Each structure stands twice: as structure tokens, then as C-alpha cells.
């Protein structure tokens, strides 16, 4: 059996974490169902690298999760529409698992596209990470149930257990992780902040924490553009290099957050990882998915709007939530995804009573802890990061070549205009000389006439 896992593959490690965790959980489900893993191929395909042959040769396609649903500037809809169209034509069942919403570009004129996609016969099962009411509205009349589950990344503590036990956690002191993102993120989501606003906020966070004697570090989720923004901030505000953390893999991102006691997040997966690791966090709301997550985990007041958010607010709020002794992951919440996948695969493989007894939380946890994430993931992500860097470099190189060409053309145009100006000056000088000569002759003529009149 071939199961094709579709996910967003990017240098934002929060996206990669979704797929890594989903794959580990699915492997545990199959083991629980007594399926011989050697008989199952878990193939992987990037959402934005559609391979028709892989789709057509699969027995099932599973979108592993994340905010891929909706109509937005990232154009995820276009890729999902194409993949499900091919699957529909070839009768390949499609599952949406832990699906999130990014729907900032939806309008009354284009929302019907989402309903049309969800109405395709290929859809076998749907579980959503947030906003189930929206999905049910778009899927009205469809014969599958829409269930709400957690994001796969809330299992990070157990999936990365073998790596985290090697991390030195802060003892007896507070360490605040301050999440940095690209400046354009806010404008892309219709929010009022720019990069300068973010940098001023981070610099003020630094000042306030230093006044209180609280340790801190600035970090990113690994995105190439987020990294550039953080490095630019560090240069402009003289931030020492030991205060800057730029993860080079998903593993390093999880380990980075594990090294904090509190997190002031902007990227949602910083909050999701923090929750998974029992690290209290707050999050600036630049997208509707953020308050949904905090509502789901029972802390809606930890997602703050732009009207509330400031360095002073963040430091004060972190100080209060640090003293909350009840903050820990809810095993029932974590099990929602496992239960969905267990029931899904049991039904799809027609196992019925042959599947055995479903694992409880402790059994799932132990299974994940005994199936460590391969370091090959780090190597694969490094390749993605290099490719992304090359893409950005090429883009800038092409842009600079274009600007250089424009500059050279403008320089030629200016030189031509300078020559034309010099020519016109010479013509003007000639005219001036002619005017003087003619004026002199005219004056002499007038004087002569005046003299004759006087005679």
C-alpha cells in the first residue's frame, strides 16, 4: 500500500515539523493496527511540487496539516485544487488531516471555489485544526464528517524526546525567547505593523528585560526571510551574537524553544512547540488561526491583538503566566489526532475487529519516544534551505542585473542629454552674439536717424 503524504515543504521549520510529526504518528497508528510497515510505502510530496505520477500511483493521499485551506496570497488553494482534481480523475481517496485555515483572500465572489473543491468525490475523510464551522459551511451537503483535532506538532516533546534529553534547560532562572519574523508578514495579512515597528518592539523588549535582570534571546522559526530580518535588527541595534539564535533545522528549532522558560511568539508554530514542551507563551495575533489555537488549548487570553501588544504588555504578561503551575499539555487534546487517524486507517483497510485494541496515551507516547527522528531530516532541510537561499540570491541577482541595465541606459540617456544641452548652449551663445551685433547695428542706425532728425 502506498500512502502519499502532502505537506508544505519550506525553510520555515514550523511547516516541516507538521509533516515530520504527522508521519511519526501515522507510523504508530499502523503499528497499533498490526500492519507490517515493510508493506506500506509512506511517500512524500511537496504541495508546490506536484507529481501526477505519484498521485495516480497512490492508494491514498493525505494532506498532513497546516494552514493550507483557503484563498490567500500564498496560493495554496491553486495547488490543493490541482492535486485533488488529479486524484478525483483517478479515483484516489483524499484525506485532509489537521487542516488549518488561511482564508484572508476569500470574498463572496470566490468562496464557491472552496465548496466546489470539497464536493469532489475523492474526499474520504476530513479533520480540521481550527474553525470547523467554516469547513462545515463550505462542505455543506457532502457525505463525510468533519472532525476537529490537534496540530501534529503538539506531539513534539515525545517525537523529539531523544534529542531534547541532551538539551541543558535553564535552572532557577527565566529565559525569554523573543520570536522574530519578516517585516512583510504583517502587511501581507492586512495588519498595521512594518519591519520598523517590529524592530522597535524587540529593542524595547531587550531594554525592559535587561532592567528586570531577565535573560533573553531573539530567535526565528528558520525562514530565510525571517533570518534576514533578525540579522538586520541585530546589526542596527548592536545586539550581541550570543543573543541571536537562528535554527538550521526543525530539530534545532524544537531544541531552541526547549531552552526557554517563556516565549513571546509571532509565528504560530512557536506557540505550538512551546505548548508541546510545557513552555508558557503569548502570541501576537496577525492571523485568525492564532486565537483559534489558544482557544483550543484553553488559554484564549494569551493571544493579543495589535491594540494590546507592546513590549511592556508582553513583559508584564509573561511575568504573570510564568507563575501558572497548571500549564501543561492536555493528553486528551493530543489524542484527538491519533484517534482520528486510527479510526480512518482501520476503516480504510477494512480491519474491523482484527485491528486489536487502540493504544492509550501512554502507549502512543512511548511508541513515539522509541522512534527517534532521523538526522537525515536535518540534511534534507539543509538542502531545502540552500536551494531557497540560491533562489533568493538568483532573484536578487536578476533584479540587480536589471537595475544595472537600467542604470547604464539612464547613464547613456543622461550623457546624450548632456551633449544636447551643450549643443543648445552653443546655439544660445551664437544667438546671443548675433543678438548683440544686431542690437548694436540697430542702435547705431537709430542714433544716425536721431542725428539726421536733429539736423
HUCOR-V392836 format. One record per residue. N is the residue number from 0. RES is the residue in one small letter. PHI is phi as a letter, one per 30 degrees, with the letter a starting at -180 (999 if undefined). Layout:
n->N res->RES phi->PHI
n->N res->RES phi->PHI
//
This chain:
n->0 res->x phi->999
n->1 res->x phi->c
n->2 res->x phi->c
n->3 res->x phi->c
n->4 res->x phi->c
n->5 res->x phi->c
n->6 res->x phi->a
n->7 res->x phi->d
n->8 res->x phi->c
n->9 res->x phi->a
n->10 res->x phi->c
n->11 res->x phi->d
n->12 res->x phi->d
n->13 res->x phi->e
n->14 res->x phi->d
n->15 res->x phi->d
n->16 res->x phi->d
n->17 res->x phi->e
n->18 res->x phi->d
n->19 res->x phi->d
n->20 res->x phi->d
n->21 res->x phi->e
n->22 res->x phi->d
n->23 res->x phi->d
n->24 res->x phi->d
n->25 res->x phi->d
n->26 res->x phi->d
n->27 res->x phi->d
n->28 res->x phi->e
n->29 res->x phi->d
n->30 res->x phi->d
n->31 res->x phi->e
n->32 res->x phi->d
n->33 res->x phi->i
n->34 res->x phi->c
n->35 res->x phi->d
n->36 res->x phi->d
n->37 res->x phi->d
n->38 res->x phi->c
n->39 res->x phi->c
n->40 res->x phi->c
n->41 res->x phi->c
n->42 res->x phi->d
n->43 res->x phi->b
n->44 res->x phi->b
n->45 res->x phi->d
n->46 res->x phi->e
n->47 res->x phi->c
n->48 res->x phi->b
n->49 res->x phi->d
n->50 res->x phi->b
n->51 res->x phi->e
n->52 res->x phi->d
n->53 res->x phi->d
n->54 res->x phi->d
n->55 res->x phi->d
n->56 res->x phi->c
n->57 res->x phi->c
n->58 res->x phi->d
n->59 res->x phi->a
n->60 res->x phi->c
n->61 res->x phi->b
n->62 res->x phi->d
n->63 res->x phi->d
n->64 res->x phi->k
n->65 res->x phi->j
n->66 res->x phi->d
n->67 res->x phi->c
n->68 res->x phi->c
n->69 res->x phi->k
n->70 res->x phi->c
n->71 res->x phi->a
n->72 res->x phi->d
n->73 res->x phi->d
n->74 res->x phi->i
n->75 res->x phi->d
n->76 res->x phi->e
n->77 res->x phi->e
n->78 res->x phi->d
n->79 res->x phi->d
n->80 res->x phi->d
n->81 res->x phi->d
n->82 res->x phi->d
n->83 res->x phi->d
n->84 res->x phi->d
n->85 res->x phi->d
n->86 res->x phi->d
n->87 res->x phi->d
n->88 res->x phi->d
n->89 res->x phi->c
n->90 res->x phi->h
n->91 res->x phi->c
n->92 res->x phi->d
n->93 res->x phi->b
n->94 res->x phi->b
n->95 res->x phi->c
n->96 res->x phi->c
n->97 res->x phi->h
n->98 res->x phi->d
n->99 res->x phi->c
n->100 res->x phi->c
n->101 res->x phi->b
n->102 res->x phi->b
n->103 res->x phi->d
n->104 res->x phi->c
n->105 res->x phi->d
n->106 res->x phi->b
n->107 res->x phi->e
n->108 res->x phi->d
n->109 res->x phi->c
n->110 res->x phi->d
n->111 res->x phi->d
n->112 res->x phi->d
n->113 res->x phi->d
n->114 res->x phi->d
n->115 res->x phi->d
n->116 res->x phi->d
n->117 res->x phi->d
n->118 res->x phi->d
n->119 res->x phi->d
n->120 res->x phi->d
n->121 res->x phi->d
n->122 res->x phi->d
n->123 res->x phi->c
n->124 res->x phi->a
n->125 res->x phi->b
n->126 res->x phi->b
n->127 res->x phi->b
n->128 res->x phi->d
n->129 res->x phi->a
n->130 res->x phi->h
n->131 res->x phi->d
n->132 res->x phi->d
n->133 res->x phi->d
n->134 res->x phi->d
n->135 res->x phi->d
n->136 res->x phi->d
n->137 res->x phi->d
n->138 res->x phi->c
n->139 res->x phi->e
n->140 res->x phi->j
n->141 res->x phi->d
n->142 res->x phi->c
n->143 res->x phi->c
n->144 res->x phi->d
n->145 res->x phi->c
n->146 res->x phi->c
n->147 res->x phi->c
n->148 res->x phi->b
n->149 res->x phi->d
n->150 res->x phi->d
n->151 res->x phi->e
n->152 res->x phi->d
n->153 res->x phi->d
n->154 res->x phi->c
n->155 res->x phi->e
n->156 res->x phi->e
n->157 res->x phi->d
n->158 res->x phi->d
n->159 res->x phi->c
n->160 res->x phi->e
n->161 res->x phi->d
n->162 res->x phi->d
n->163 res->x phi->d
n->164 res->x phi->d
n->165 res->x phi->c
n->166 res->x phi->d
n->167 res->x phi->d
n->168 res->x phi->d
n->169 res->x phi->d
n->170 res->x phi->c
n->171 res->x phi->i
n->172 res->x phi->b
n->173 res->x phi->c
n->174 res->x phi->b
n->175 res->x phi->c
n->176 res->x phi->c
n->177 res->x phi->c
n->178 res->x phi->d
n->179 res->x phi->c
n->180 res->x phi->b
n->181 res->x phi->d
n->182 res->x phi->d
n->183 res->x phi->d
n->184 res->x phi->e
n->185 res->x phi->d
n->186 res->x phi->d
n->187 res->x phi->d
n->188 res->x phi->c
n->189 res->x phi->i
n->190 res->x phi->c
n->191 res->x phi->d
n->192 res->x phi->d
n->193 res->x phi->b
n->194 res->x phi->e
n->195 res->x phi->d
n->196 res->x phi->d
n->197 res->x phi->d
n->198 res->x phi->d
n->199 res->x phi->d
n->200 res->x phi->d
n->201 res->x phi->d
n->202 res->x phi->d
n->203 res->x phi->d
n->204 res->x phi->e
n->205 res->x phi->e
n->206 res->x phi->d
n->207 res->x phi->d
n->208 res->x phi->d
n->209 res->x phi->d
n->210 res->x phi->d
n->211 res->x phi->c
n->212 res->x phi->i
n->213 res->x phi->c
n->214 res->x phi->d
n->215 res->x phi->a
n->216 res->x phi->a
n->217 res->x phi->c
n->218 res->x phi->b
n->219 res->x phi->b
n->220 res->x phi->d
n->221 res->x phi->j
n->222 res->x phi->d
n->223 res->x phi->e
n->224 res->x phi->d
n->225 res->x phi->d
n->226 res->x phi->d
n->227 res->x phi->d
n->228 res->x phi->d
n->229 res->x phi->d
n->230 res->x phi->d
n->231 res->x phi->d
n->232 res->x phi->e
n->233 res->x phi->d
n->234 res->x phi->d
n->235 res->x phi->d
n->236 res->x phi->c
n->237 res->x phi->h
n->238 res->x phi->d
n->239 res->x phi->d
n->240 res->x phi->d
n->241 res->x phi->d
n->242 res->x phi->c
n->243 res->x phi->c
n->244 res->x phi->b
n->245 res->x phi->b
n->246 res->x phi->d
n->247 res->x phi->c
n->248 res->x phi->a
n->249 res->x phi->d
n->250 res->x phi->e
n->251 res->x phi->d
n->252 res->x phi->d
n->253 res->x phi->d
n->254 res->x phi->d
n->255 res->x phi->d
n->256 res->x phi->d
n->257 res->x phi->d
n->258 res->x phi->d
n->259 res->x phi->c
n->260 res->x phi->c
n->261 res->x phi->b
n->262 res->x phi->b
n->263 res->x phi->c
n->264 res->x phi->c
n->265 res->x phi->b
n->266 res->x phi->d
n->267 res->x phi->d
n->268 res->x phi->d
n->269 res->x phi->d
n->270 res->x phi->d
n->271 res->x phi->d
n->272 res->x phi->d
n->273 res->x phi->e
n->274 res->x phi->d
n->275 res->x phi->d
n->276 res->x phi->c
n->277 res->x phi->i
n->278 res->x phi->c
n->279 res->x phi->e
n->280 res->x phi->b
n->281 res->x phi->b
n->282 res->x phi->b
n->283 res->x phi->d
n->284 res->x phi->d
n->285 res->x phi->c
n->286 res->x phi->a
n->287 res->x phi->d
n->288 res->x phi->d
n->289 res->x phi->d
n->290 res->x phi->d
n->291 res->x phi->d
n->292 res->x phi->d
n->293 res->x phi->d
n->294 res->x phi->d
n->295 res->x phi->d
n->296 res->x phi->c
n->297 res->x phi->i
n->298 res->x phi->b
n->299 res->x phi->d
n->300 res->x phi->d
n->301 res->x phi->c
n->302 res->x phi->c
n->303 res->x phi->c
n->304 res->x phi->d
n->305 res->x phi->d
n->306 res->x phi->d
n->307 res->x phi->d
n->308 res->x phi->d
n->309 res->x phi->a
n->310 res->x phi->d
n->311 res->x phi->d
n->312 res->x phi->d
n->313 res->x phi->d
n->314 res->x phi->d
n->315 res->x phi->d
n->316 res->x phi->d
n->317 res->x phi->d
n->318 res->x phi->d
n->319 res->x phi->d
n->320 res->x phi->d
n->321 res->x phi->d
n->322 res->x phi->d
n->323 res->x phi->d
n->324 res->x phi->d
n->325 res->x phi->c
n->326 res->x phi->d
n->327 res->x phi->a
n->328 res->x phi->d
n->329 res->x phi->c
n->330 res->x phi->d
n->331 res->x phi->d
n->332 res->x phi->d
n->333 res->x phi->d
n->334 res->x phi->d
n->335 res->x phi->e
n->336 res->x phi->d
n->337 res->x phi->d
n->338 res->x phi->d
n->339 res->x phi->d
n->340 res->x phi->d
n->341 res->x phi->d
n->342 res->x phi->d
n->343 res->x phi->d
n->344 res->x phi->d
n->345 res->x phi->d
n->346 res->x phi->d
n->347 res->x phi->d
n->348 res->x phi->d
n->349 res->x phi->h
n->350 res->x phi->d
n->351 res->x phi->h
n->352 res->x phi->d
n->353 res->x phi->d
n->354 res->x phi->d
n->355 res->x phi->i
n->356 res->x phi->d
n->357 res->x phi->d
n->358 res->x phi->e
n->359 res->x phi->c
n->360 res->x phi->e
n->361 res->x phi->d
n->362 res->x phi->d
n->363 res->x phi->d
n->364 res->x phi->e
n->365 res->x phi->d
n->366 res->x phi->d
n->367 res->x phi->d
n->368 res->x phi->d
n->369 res->x phi->c
n->370 res->x phi->b
n->371 res->x phi->d
n->372 res->x phi->d
n->373 res->x phi->d
n->374 res->x phi->d
n->375 res->x phi->d
n->376 res->x phi->e
n->377 res->x phi->d
n->378 res->x phi->d
n->379 res->x phi->d
n->380 res->x phi->d
n->381 res->x phi->d
n->382 res->x phi->d
n->383 res->x phi->e
n->384 res->x phi->d
n->385 res->x phi->d
n->386 res->x phi->d
n->387 res->x phi->d
n->388 res->x phi->d
n->389 res->x phi->d
n->390 res->x phi->d
n->391 res->x phi->d
n->392 res->x phi->d
n->393 res->x phi->d
n->394 res->x phi->e
n->395 res->x phi->d
n->396 res->x phi->d
n->397 res->x phi->d
n->398 res->x phi->d
n->399 res->x phi->d
n->400 res->x phi->d
n->401 res->x phi->d
n->402 res->x phi->d
n->403 res->x phi->d
n->404 res->x phi->d
n->405 res->x phi->d
n->406 res->x phi->d
n->407 res->x phi->d
n->408 res->x phi->d
n->409 res->x phi->d
n->410 res->x phi->d
n->411 res->x phi->d
n->412 res->x phi->d
n->413 res->x phi->d
n->414 res->x phi->d
n->415 res->x phi->d
n->416 res->x phi->d
n->417 res->x phi->d
n->418 res->x phi->d
n->419 res->x phi->d
n->420 res->x phi->d
n->421 res->x phi->d
n->422 res->x phi->d
n->423 res->x phi->d
n->424 res->x phi->d
n->425 res->x phi->d
n->426 res->x phi->d
n->427 res->x phi->d
n->428 res->x phi->d
n->429 res->x phi->d
n->430 res->x phi->d
n->431 res->x phi->d
n->432 res->x phi->d
n->433 res->x phi->d
n->434 res->x phi->d
n->435 res->x phi->d
n->436 res->x phi->d
n->437 res->x phi->d
n->438 res->x phi->d
n->439 res->x phi->d
n->440 res->x phi->d
n->441 res->x phi->d
n->442 res->x phi->d
n->443 res->x phi->d
n->444 res->x phi->d
n->445 res->x phi->d
n->446 res->x phi->d
n->447 res->x phi->d
n->448 res->x phi->d
n->449 res->x phi->d
n->450 res->x phi->d
n->451 res->x phi->d
n->452 res->x phi->d
n->453 res->x phi->d
n->454 res->x phi->d
//
